Amino acid sequence: MTVRAALGVVGRYVFAGFVFVFFALPLLWLLSAPFDTAPSVQVSLPDFTLENFRTLWDNPYAMRSLGNSVLIAAGTMAITLVLAALASYALSRVRIPGRDTLLYLLLLLSSIVTGTAAMVPTFLLMTELGLIDRQLGVVLVLTGGLLPTAIFILKDFMDSTPRSYEESARVFGASSLQILRHVVVPIARPGLATIAVWAVVQVWGNFLVPFILLRSPDRQPAAVVMFTFYTEGGQPNLALISTFSLLFSIPVVLMYLFVNRRYGFRFHGGIKR
């Protein structure tokens, strides 16, 4: 091995080490700070205590907000999955002029017109519908923002389902919805699992939509309640923020591990080619 090649190998290992440290240090802080009596922004061995967890447990809104986050995330995920599966299946099977252009336009517009840009008309619409300070309004708004991308991704899974399977089911008198439920959905399960985790992650940390649409503290999700762990002067309470962040991250991590172990994540259908 020449000197130049050796330096290249060393440089790659050094770069990989810096990247590892860059991502590992925040995770180490998140795992150690909740158990420290006086955590700082530096990673250090904690002065072990469970008082931070007791303080959160006594907070009337902290633990309830985690339940609110689960409710909003689960509702958004369920509606997104059902509507995206129906729409992607229809777009995959029905030949209409400009179908692919329509998909790309939906994806493009959903990327350009973000939730921040559409917040004023969205707020006015929710006011007219009487959905201000209701979690259903938050679920509907978040679902509308996720649907274009979910439809775009799921259509690829629907396209990979052999039409011969559907034709065989039609011979035995199955309707379109029965074919979708008993034939297409089992084959497209990896795609549905991917969309489910993606939808939950997008909703779980969303701050702006519930912050604007929800008024009652007992209905707000964890991403909004976490904002209350700052003082009026803007100083963070690191003990409570780190502890709540640890609890806040556990459901999403567990969901990812469960879905990845059972279904795996792959961007193609369930038929081997």
N, C-alpha and C positions, 0 to 999 in steps of 0.2 A: 504494500500500500504506500502510495506516495504521500509526501507531506501535505500536499493540497487536499487529497482525499481524506487524510486523517483529520485535518482542520475542519473539513466539511462535516464529518461525522460528529466531532466534538461540538461544533456549532449547533447542529441539529439537536443533540442531547441537551445542551445548555438552554436552547430555546424551549424545548419541551418541558424542561424543569421549571423555567419561569412561568410558562402557561399553567403548569400544575399548581405551583404555589399561588398564582393569581386567583385561581378558582378554589383552592383548598382552604386558604386562610379565612374567607368569609364563612365557609361551612364550619370550620373549627370554632370560630367565634360564636356562631349560632348554637353550637352544641355545648359550649362551655359557659357562656354568659348567663343563661337562665339559672344556673346553679351557683352563681357568685353573689355574695352579699352586696358588693359595690362594683359592678362591671364597668369597664371602660371600653374605649374603641380599640384597645390593643388585645391581642390574644395572649392569655396567661392562664396558669393553673387557678381554678376557681377556689374561693373560700366557701366550701360547700354549704348550701342551705336550700331548703324547700319553701322558704318564706315567700318568694316571688309567686310561686304557684298558689299558695294560700291567698295571697292578696288578689290574684285574678279570680279565684273561685268566689271570693266575697264580693267582687264587683258585680252589681246587678245586671249589667249589660254585656260584659265581656263574653261569658260562656253562652249566653243566649244568642249573641251575634254569630257565633260559630254555627249554631243550629239554623239561623237565618241564611247564612251563606250556603249551607247544605241544601236548604229548601229552594233557594233561588237557582243554584247551580243545577240541581237535579231537574227542576221544572224546565229550565232553559235547554238542558241537554235532551230531555225527553221530547219536547216539541220540535227542536231542531232535527233530531234523528227521524222522527215520523214524517215531517214535512219534506226534509231533504231526500229521504228514501223514496217517497211518492213522486216528487218532482224529477229526481234524477232517473228513476225508472221510466217515467213517461218520456222524458227527453231522449233517453237511450233507445226506446222502441218506436216512437212516433217520428216519422220523417216529415219535418216541416221546413219550409224555406227559411234560411237564415238561422238555423238552430245553433250552430257553433258560434256564430257572431253574437247571438243573444247571450250565450254563456259567458263569452269573453267580456261583453259589455257589462253584464251584472258584476263580474269579478272586478273589472276596472272601476266601475262606479262605487262599489263598496270599499275600494282602497282609497279612492280620491275623496269621497264624501265621508269623512270619518265621523265618529260620534260627537266629537267636539264641535265640528262645523255644523252638524245638524241638531245641536242640542236645543236651540231656541224654538224651531218649529216642532221638535219632538215634545218639548215641554208644553207648548200650546195645545198640541194634539192630545196629550195625556190629560190636560186640564179640561178640555171639551168632553172627553170620554169619562171623566170622573175617576181617573186612575192615579191621581196624585196621592202620595202616602199609602199606596197599596203595592204589595210585592208583585202582584200580577202585572202591573204596569211595567215594572222593571224587567220581569221575565219576557214580556212581549217585545220591549225595545231591544233587549240584548239578543233575542232570537232573530229579529229582523236584521240585525247587523251581522250575524253569523251565517245565515241561510245561503247567501250567494256562494261563499267559499265552500260550504259543506256540500252544496249541490254540485259544484264543479269537481270536487274530489270524488264524491260518490259515483258520479256518472262513469268514471273509468272502471269502477268495480262492476257496475251494472253492464257495461259493454262486454266484460270478460265472461259473462254467463252465457253458455251455449244456448242458442235458440231452440235446439232440438229438445232440450229438457222441457222448455215451456210448451212446445208443440205436443210432446207426449202427455203432458198434464192436461192440455186442452182436449185431447182425444177422450180422456176420461171425464170430461165435463167440468173441469176446474175453471173458475172465473179468474179475471185478471188479478183481483185482490188475493185470491187463494194461491195463485201462482207466485205472486210477490212474497207472500208470507211463508209458504212451504217450500218453494224452490229457490227463489232468488236470494232472499234474506240469509238463509243458512250458508250459501256460497259466498255472499258478500260480508260475512260476519267480521273478518279482519278490518275491512273498511269502516264498518259501523263502530267497531271498537276504537279505531283511530279517531273517528269523528267525535265519539263520546268523550274520550280523554281530552282531545283538543278543545271541545266546547266547554268542559268543566274548567280547564286551565284558563281559558279566555274570560270566563265569568268570575272565577274565584278571586282574582286580584283586581277586578274592575272597581274603580273608586268613583269616577265621575257620575255615571248614570244613577246609582243608588243614592249618592250624596245629594243630587239635585231633586230626584223624584220622591225620596222618602223623608218625612219630617219627624216621625216618632222615633226616639232613640231605641225603643224596644223592637223595632222592625228593621233596623239597619244591619247590614252584614258586617263581617269582621273587618273587611278592608276599610270601612268608614269608621268603625269604632276605634281602630288602631290610631286614628288621627287624634283621638282624645287623650292619648298618652303623652302629649306634648303640653308643656306649660303655656301660659298666656304669652310669655316672652319668646316662645318658639324653641325652648330647650327640651330635648327628648329625655324621657325617663327610660334610660337604657335597660334597667332591670325589668320593667314591665314590657317594653317593646320587644326585647329579646325573648322573653318567656312566651309572650303572645305569638310572636313570629314562629317559634318552634311548634306550638300547638296548631297554628294556622297552616303550616306546611305539611303536617302529618297526613291529613285525609287525602290530599292530592298525590303524595308519594305512594301511599298504600294503594290507591286506585290504579296508579300507573303500574306498580309491581304486579297487582292482581291481573289486570288486563293483558300486560305483556307476557305473563307466565301462561295464561290460558289461551290467548288468541295470537299473540305476537303482533308486531307492527310491520306491515309490508304494503307497499303501494301497488298491489295488483290483486286480482281476484283469487278465488279459492281453487281454481282449476289449474293443474299443472299442464304445461304445454310442452 
